[in-house]
Amino acid sequence: MKKNVVLTMLLLTVVTVSVSKGQSEGKVIRLGIIGLDTSHVTAFTKLINDPKNKTGCRVVAAYPGGSPDIPASADRLEMFTNRMRDHFKVEIVSSIEELCQKVDGVLLESNDGRTHLKQARPVIAAGKPVFIDKPMAASLADVMEIFQLARENNVPCWSSSCVRYSQYILGSRDNEKVGELVGCYTYSGCSLEKHHPDLYWYGVHGVEMLFTIMGTGCEQVTRVHSPGTDVVVGLWKDGRTGTYRGKRLGKGHGAVVFGSKGTDHTNKFGGYGALCDEIGKFFRTGKAPVPAEITIEIFAFMTAAEESKKAGGATVSLASVIEKARKKNELRPN
């Protein structure tokens, strides 16, 4: 009799654990969006909310935000807000604080990087994991400050361009027919926006491609600027060189990879699906796939390029701009 009771209790325990596990695995993670002034919000929501993609997440609420002094924001804010509410049935809220009460994680999508530090503060204070779309901020100091706040509050936080997860770019990084990587040349559109350093606004895509393939370790950059083109050459500490070409004329982006055996070129884009898969995984696991150090180096590269332009094409070290940003943050009021 006692043996049967014990077996029954064990079976009940197994069933209870199995049900709890199933409920945990089946839980849908509620996501909120800050900034409804970019096409990314509808594209990402469509992919994330599609049950076929099995992201485990669902966008349920959004705060519009918007920047009246940037036409790309002001002219599209109402359109995307209406589409999110009417087509995707996403609740539109009146503040970031209200948003945080309704969600488990946040996508910070405002296309104006100047707003990101201010918008990230209440998200981090609420302990919500956050993905920050490009550009992560409008200054290196702000990028570093966001990561510092996230680290101090133990809040998972990361940023990435969609091109980082393109299968074509990832395939260029480890290519047998190229052999050992000795250098890389990437190119992309590089439209300018007066409130942001030149490469931050759109050139970040091509720079992220460069770092995805080359890895970190860039020590200095030199930039050549013209009305239609920017060329930035970086020197890595192991002697390799990586070059980014930003175009304001013509379309297309891609990468040329130079190796010990040969050269390869790709100019394909895999879409947003792979990035949204990573975003879903991030919110399910709480683990940022791109370390802060990598993103800081990417923005240091672009900041050094801005300083090189101001100095007439002089070589600028990444260490110098990182130190300048660090000192600026030390002087910020608490």
Sequence and secondary structure as in RCSB ss.txt:
>XXXX:A:sequence
MKKNVVLTMLLLTVVTVSVSKGQSEGKVIRLGIIGLDTSHVTAFTKLINDPKNKTGCRVVAAYPGGSPDIPASAD
RLEMFTNRMRDHFKVEIVSSIEELCQKVDGVLLESNDGRTHLKQARPVIAAGKPVFIDKPMAASLADVMEIFQLA
RENNVPCWSSSCVRYSQYILGSRDNEKVGELVGCYTYSGCSLEKHHPDLYWYGVHGVEMLFTIMGTGCEQVTRVH
SPGTDVVVGLWKDGRTGTYRGKRLGKGHGAVVFGSKGTDHTNKFGGYGALCDEIGKFFRTGKAPVPAEITIEIFA
FMTAAEESKKAGGATVSLASVIEKARKKNELRPN
>XXXX:A:secstr
 HHHHHHHHHHHHHHHHHHHHHHHHH  EEEEEE   STHHHHHHHHHH GGG  SEEEEEEE    TT HHHHT
THHHHHHHHHHTS  EE S HHHHHHH SEEEE  S GGGHHHHHHHHHHTT  EEE SSS SSHHHHHHHHHHH
HHTT  EEE  GGGG HHHHHHHS TTT SEEEEEEEEE    TTS HHHHTTHHHHHHHHHHH S EEEEEEEE
 SSEEEEEEEETTS EEEEEEESSS   EEEEEESS EEEE     SHHHHHHHHHHHHH   SS HHHHHHHHH
HHHHHHHHHHTTS  EEHHHHHHHHHHHHHTS  
